[in-house]
Amino acid sequence: MVGSDERFRAVDDVRDCEEIFEDYTEDLRVREKEERRKKLAAQEKTFLEWMDKNLKEPLTADSSWHDFKAKYRDEEMFRKTDYDLVKDLVRDRITKLRMERRKKEEQENRKKREQENKLIDAFETFLRPQRLTQWSEFVQNNETHESYVALKEMCGEKVVRCV
C-alpha cells in the first residue's frame, strides 16, 4: 500500500526513506509532548482558579489529599482535570500552607524567646543588688519595667495571678 504511493517512490534509497520516517516520528513525538504540556498547563491554571473560587472549605495546613479527594471527586472540574495533576496541585498547596504555618510558628517562638531573654536580663539586673527571692517582691518593684510589661502582654494576666 505505502509502496504504491508516488510520494514513497519519489525517494530512491531505502535508507533515505528510513531516515525521513525516523525524523517524522521524532517530530511527531516532540509536537505531542508539547501539546500535552500546554494542555496540562491550561488545566493547571483553570483548576487553581477553580480551587480559589469554589472550594466549600478552603485548604488548610491540616488538610489532606485523601479528604480533598473524598469531598470533591464528584465535582465536574475534578473529573475533567488530569487526576495526577490535581493530586500534585492539592498536595503542593497543602505543603505550602504547612511551611507557612511552620514559619509563622518559628517567628512566634523566636519572638517569645527574645521576650524571655529580656526578662532573664531584667531578673539579673534587678535581683543582684536587691537580693529578691519572692516573685511578689519583684512584681512590686518592677511593675513598670519594659521587660515585665512585655511579659505581661505576652502571657496575659497569668503573670499578675502569680503575685
Summary of the structure (lengths in Angstrom):
residues: 163
radius of gyration: 33.7
end to end distance: 100.3
largest distance: 109.6
contacts: 361
relative contact order: 0.06
helix: 79%
strand: 0%
